[in-house]
Amino acid sequence: MRFSFDLNATDGKARSGIISTPRGEIRTPAFMPVGTAATVKAMMPHSVRETGADILLGNTYHLMLRPTAERIDRLGGLHKFMNWERPILTDSGGFQVMSLAALRKLTEKGVTFKSHIDGSKHEITPERSMEIQRLLGSDIVMCFDECPALPADRDAIAQSMRLSMRWAARSRDAFGDRPGHALFGIQQGGLERDFRSESAQALIDIGFDGYALGGLAVGEGQAAMFDVLDYAPDMLPQDKPRYLMGVGKPDDIVGAVARGVDMMDCVLPSRSGRTGQVFTRRGVVNIKNARHADDPRPLDEGCRCPACRSYSRAYLHHVFRSQEIISSMLLTWHNLTYYQDLMAGMREAIAQKRFAAWQSDFEAGRAQGDIEPM
């Protein structure tokens, strides 16, 4: 079975479809929980699946440093290693090199850097990134790119984008022919429309199984990101998946889907769960606040997750304040469930041609704010 994408319904620019892989189908729009180091923090793999996730993201940079891609390959590949038999997407490592690595040196060949863990020296090139992701055995592979932080001047953005396009071609060559596995190109160009267009055309000329929108959610703000998303997805092929990398907050995700994006990932739901920030249909709840200490009600009466079905706000407040491990488990489970229910709601609304009404209801619900204190 080969990788394929079927677009089943559209409503305005919003799209719903199915990505088919040998390891299972991915319903789009799709949110991918982030399993940085071969685990979604505080979650068991079967629990992640129960939230509704069809695919996870693994991190090339972190896994190449620890435990190493070679070790994971010897142990049977990333799916077996982390006990997740459904699809996995791995990023290229480029963003983490930019944001985490010390003493980074960029050349035409690739990037040399010192590990943020122990200071050891490493090199990632497009060819090495493809090799690492092949050893991991991921189903969707990202080409190696350079992602400049914003704001940046036009010359710097142009140079970075064109380097990424040359690396995209090298990634395509190094990836080779791997039936059942997909390679995605990454559009760059910052906030510059002409550079985004140039990048999209370069990627289309090379030819990829899917296309990502990179270089966003890196400090430019939601308004600027949406300005780019008003046109950038339309530059990419209609019959291929479109993946917005590193996004985001619930309203970022809904706004991106409204503009034609099919896939997203972000650490936010799991990271927020560990820090006591909870996403609900009525907006964000901070469980650490004293107002919850005597509240016997659930976080969200309409939620199906264990935190809402079986525990009170008072209990969740207590275990968070007490730094009990179950707090991270329950709040992460809730947040991931909320995100997956958000995606399911959008898929249904697109199929029924009522996405605009659904989006209005979503925004109205969040505008209400949390339920009144007792």
C-alpha positions in Angstrom: 0.0 0.0 0.0 1.3 3.4 -1.0 0.9 6.8 0.7 -2.1 8.7 -0.7 -4.4 11.6 0.0 -8.1 11.8 -0.8 -9.9 15.2 -0.4 -13.5 14.3 0.6 -15.1 17.7 1.3 -14.5 21.4 1.2 -16.4 24.3 2.7 -14.9 27.6 1.6 -11.1 27.0 1.9 -11.6 24.5 4.8 -10.9 20.9 3.7 -11.5 17.4 5.1 -10.0 14.2 3.8 -8.1 11.0 4.5 -4.4 10.4 4.3 -3.8 6.7 3.8 -0.6 4.9 4.9 0.3 1.3 5.4 0.0 1.9 9.2 -3.5 3.3 9.0 -5.6 6.3 8.0 -5.2 9.8 9.2 -8.4 11.9 9.2 -7.9 15.5 8.2 -7.9 18.2 9.5 -5.5 16.4 11.9 -3.8 17.4 15.0 -0.6 15.5 15.8 0.4 15.2 19.5 4.1 15.7 19.9 6.2 12.7 21.2 9.5 14.6 21.3 11.6 11.8 22.8 9.5 8.8 21.7 6.8 9.6 24.2 3.9 12.0 24.7 4.8 13.2 28.1 2.6 11.8 30.9 0.6 9.6 28.5 0.5 6.0 27.6 0.3 5.3 23.8 -3.1 3.6 24.1 -4.4 6.6 26.0 -3.2 9.0 23.3 -5.1 6.8 20.8 -8.2 6.9 22.9 -8.2 10.7 22.7 -8.7 10.3 18.9 -5.2 10.8 17.6 -4.4 9.1 14.3 -0.7 10.1 14.1 2.1 11.2 16.4 5.1 13.5 15.8 8.6 12.4 16.7 11.6 14.7 16.9 14.7 13.9 14.8 17.0 16.2 16.7 16.2 14.8 20.1 16.2 11.2 19.0 19.5 11.4 17.1 21.1 12.7 20.3 19.4 10.3 22.7 19.1 7.3 22.4 20.4 7.7 18.8 18.7 6.7 15.6 21.0 3.8 15.1 20.0 2.3 18.5 16.3 2.7 17.7 16.9 1.0 14.4 18.6 -2.0 16.1 15.7 -2.3 18.4 13.2 -2.5 15.6 12.3 1.1 14.7 10.5 3.9 16.4 7.0 2.4 16.2 8.1 -0.8 18.1 10.4 1.2 20.4 7.6 3.5 21.7 4.7 1.0 21.3 2.8 3.1 18.7 1.9 1.1 15.7 0.0 3.9 13.9 1.6 6.5 11.6 4.5 8.7 12.8 5.7 11.9 11.3 9.3 13.0 12.1 10.5 16.6 11.7 13.8 17.2 10.0 15.7 18.6 13.0 16.2 22.0 11.4 14.0 24.0 13.9 15.6 22.5 17.0 19.1 23.1 15.7 18.1 26.8 15.3 16.4 27.1 18.7 18.4 24.7 21.0 21.8 24.0 19.7 24.9 25.9 21.0 27.6 27.3 18.7 25.7 26.5 15.5 27.6 26.9 12.2 25.7 27.0 9.0 27.2 26.2 5.6 26.0 25.1 2.2 26.6 21.5 3.2 24.5 21.6 6.4 24.7 22.5 10.0 27.3 21.6 12.7 26.4 22.2 16.3 27.0 21.3 19.9 24.4 19.2 21.7 22.4 21.0 24.3 22.6 17.8 26.4 26.3 17.3 26.7 28.1 19.6 24.4 29.1 16.9 21.9 29.6 18.0 18.3 27.2 16.8 15.6 26.5 17.6 11.9 23.1 17.4 10.1 23.0 17.6 6.4 20.0 16.9 4.1 21.5 13.5 3.5 22.0 12.8 7.2 18.5 14.0 8.1 17.1 11.5 5.6 19.3 8.7 7.0 18.2 9.4 10.5 14.5 9.5 9.6 14.9 6.2 7.6 16.5 4.6 10.6 13.7 5.7 12.8 11.2 4.3 10.3 8.8 7.2 10.3 5.9 7.1 7.8 6.1 10.8 6.9 9.5 12.4 6.6 10.3 16.1 6.5 13.0 17.5 4.2 15.8 19.3 6.0 15.4 23.1 6.1 16.7 26.2 7.8 14.2 28.2 9.7 15.2 31.8 10.5 13.6 33.4 13.5 11.4 36.4 12.8 11.6 39.3 12.5 14.4 39.2 9.9 15.3 41.4 7.0 14.4 40.5 3.4 17.9 39.6 2.3 18.3 37.2 5.2 14.9 35.6 4.6 15.7 35.2 0.8 19.1 33.6 1.5 17.6 31.2 4.0 14.7 30.3 1.8 16.9 29.6 -1.2 19.3 27.5 0.8 16.3 25.5 2.1 15.1 24.9 -1.5 18.6 23.6 -2.4 18.5 21.4 0.6 14.9 20.3 -0.3 16.3 19.0 -3.7 19.1 17.1 -1.9 16.6 15.7 0.6 14.4 14.4 -2.3 17.5 12.7 -3.9 18.6 11.2 -0.6 15.1 10.0 0.3 15.0 7.9 -2.9 12.1 5.5 -3.6 10.5 4.2 -0.4 7.0 2.8 -1.1 4.6 3.4 1.8 6.7 6.3 3.1 6.1 10.0 2.2 8.4 13.0 2.0 7.1 16.5 2.6 8.7 19.6 1.3 8.6 22.8 3.5 7.7 26.2 2.1 9.7 29.0 3.5 9.8 32.8 2.9 8.9 34.4 6.2 6.2 37.0 5.8 7.2 37.9 2.2 4.6 36.9 -0.4 7.0 36.9 -3.3 9.4 34.6 -1.4 6.6 32.3 -0.4 5.6 32.0 -4.1 9.2 31.4 -5.2 9.5 28.7 -2.5 6.3 27.0 -3.4 7.2 26.8 -7.1 10.6 25.4 -6.3 9.1 22.6 -4.2 6.5 21.8 -6.8 9.2 21.5 -9.4 11.1 19.0 -7.2 7.9 17.1 -6.4 6.8 15.9 -2.9 4.1 13.8 -1.4 2.9 16.6 0.8 3.8 20.2 1.5 4.4 22.0 4.8 4.2 25.7 5.7 7.3 26.4 7.7 8.8 29.6 9.2 5.5 30.5 11.0 4.7 30.5 14.7 8.2 31.7 15.3 7.5 35.0 17.0 5.5 36.9 14.3 2.1 36.9 16.1 -1.2 35.5 15.1 -2.3 38.4 12.8 0.9 38.2 10.8 0.6 34.4 10.6 -3.0 34.6 9.4 -2.0 37.2 6.8 0.4 34.7 5.3 -2.1 31.8 5.6 -4.6 33.9 3.6 -2.5 33.2 0.5 0.3 30.7 1.2 -1.7 27.4 1.2 -3.3 28.4 -2.1 0.2 28.3 -3.6 0.6 24.6 -2.9 -1.0 21.7 -4.8 -4.7 21.2 -4.1 -4.4 17.4 -4.2 -1.6 17.1 -1.6 -1.8 17.4 2.2 -0.8 20.8 3.7 0.9 20.8 7.1 1.3 24.0 9.2 4.3 23.2 11.5 4.3 24.0 15.2 0.7 25.4 15.6 -0.8 26.0 18.1 -3.4 27.5 20.3 -7.0 26.4 19.6 -7.9 29.6 17.8 -4.7 29.3 15.7 -5.8 25.9 14.6 -9.3 26.8 13.7 -8.1 29.9 11.8 -5.5 27.7 9.9 -8.2 25.1 8.9 -10.4 28.0 7.7 -7.5 29.0 5.4 -7.0 25.5 3.9 -4.5 23.7 6.3 -4.9 20.0 6.8 -2.3 19.0 9.5 -0.9 20.7 12.6 1.3 19.8 15.6 2.2 21.5 18.8 3.5 20.7 22.3 1.0 23.2 23.8 -1.7 20.8 25.0 0.7 18.4 26.7 3.0 21.2 28.0 0.0 23.2 29.3 -1.4 20.1 31.0 1.8 19.8 33.0 1.7 23.4 34.1 -2.0 23.5 35.1 -3.4 25.3 32.0 -6.5 23.6 30.7 -8.4 24.1 27.5 -12.2 24.0 27.5 -15.0 25.0 25.2 -15.4 28.1 27.4 -11.7 29.1 27.1 -8.7 28.5 29.3 -8.9 27.4 32.9 -5.9 27.7 35.3 -6.5 24.8 37.7 -3.9 26.2 40.1 -6.2 29.1 41.1 -7.7 29.0 44.6 -11.3 29.4 43.2 -11.2 25.7 42.3 -10.2 24.4 45.8 -13.8 23.6 46.9 -15.4 23.1 43.5 -17.0 19.7 43.1 -17.9 20.2 39.4 -15.9 18.8 36.5 -13.6 20.9 34.3 -16.0 20.6 31.4 -19.4 18.9 31.8 -19.5 18.0 28.1 -16.0 16.4 28.0 -15.5 12.6 27.6 -12.0 12.4 29.1 -11.2 10.7 32.5 -10.3 13.9 34.2 -13.9 15.3 33.5 -15.8 12.0 33.9 -14.2 10.9 37.2 -12.7 13.8 39.0 -13.7 17.2 40.4 -12.0 20.6 39.9 -11.2 20.5 43.6 -9.3 17.2 43.2 -7.5 18.4 40.2 -6.5 21.6 42.0 -5.3 19.6 45.0 -3.1 17.1 43.0 -1.6 20.0 40.9 -0.8 22.0 44.0 0.7 18.9 45.6 2.8 18.2 42.5 1.4 14.7 42.2 2.2 12.9 38.9 -1.5 12.1 38.3 -2.1 15.8 37.8 0.1 15.8 34.7 -1.5 12.6 33.5 -5.1 13.8 33.9 -4.7 17.4 32.6 -2.7 16.2 29.6 -5.3 13.6 28.8 -8.0 16.3 29.0 -6.1 18.8 26.8 -5.4 16.2 24.1 -9.0 15.1 24.2 -10.1 18.7 23.8 -7.8 19.1 20.8 -9.0 15.9 19.1 -12.6 16.8 19.7 -11.9 20.2 18.1 -10.6 18.4 15.0 -13.5 16.0 14.9 -16.0 18.9 15.1 -14.3 20.7 12.2 -14.2 17.5 10.1 -18.0 17.1 10.6 -18.8 20.7 10.0 -16.8 20.7 6.7 -18.6 17.6 5.6 -21.9 19.2 6.3 -21.0 22.5 4.7 -21.5 24.5 7.9 -18.0 25.3 8.9 -18.6 29.1 9.2 -21.5 28.5 11.7 -19.3 26.0 13.6 -16.5 28.6 13.8 -18.9 31.2 15.1 -20.1 28.8 17.8 -16.5 28.0 18.7 -15.6 31.7 19.1 -18.8 32.4 21.1 -18.2 29.6 23.5 -14.7 30.7 24.2 -15.9 34.3 24.7 -18.1 33.2 27.6 -15.2 32.5 29.8 -15.1 29.9 32.5 -18.2 29.0 34.5 -18.9 31.2 37.5 -17.1 30.3 40.8 -19.2 28.6 43.4 
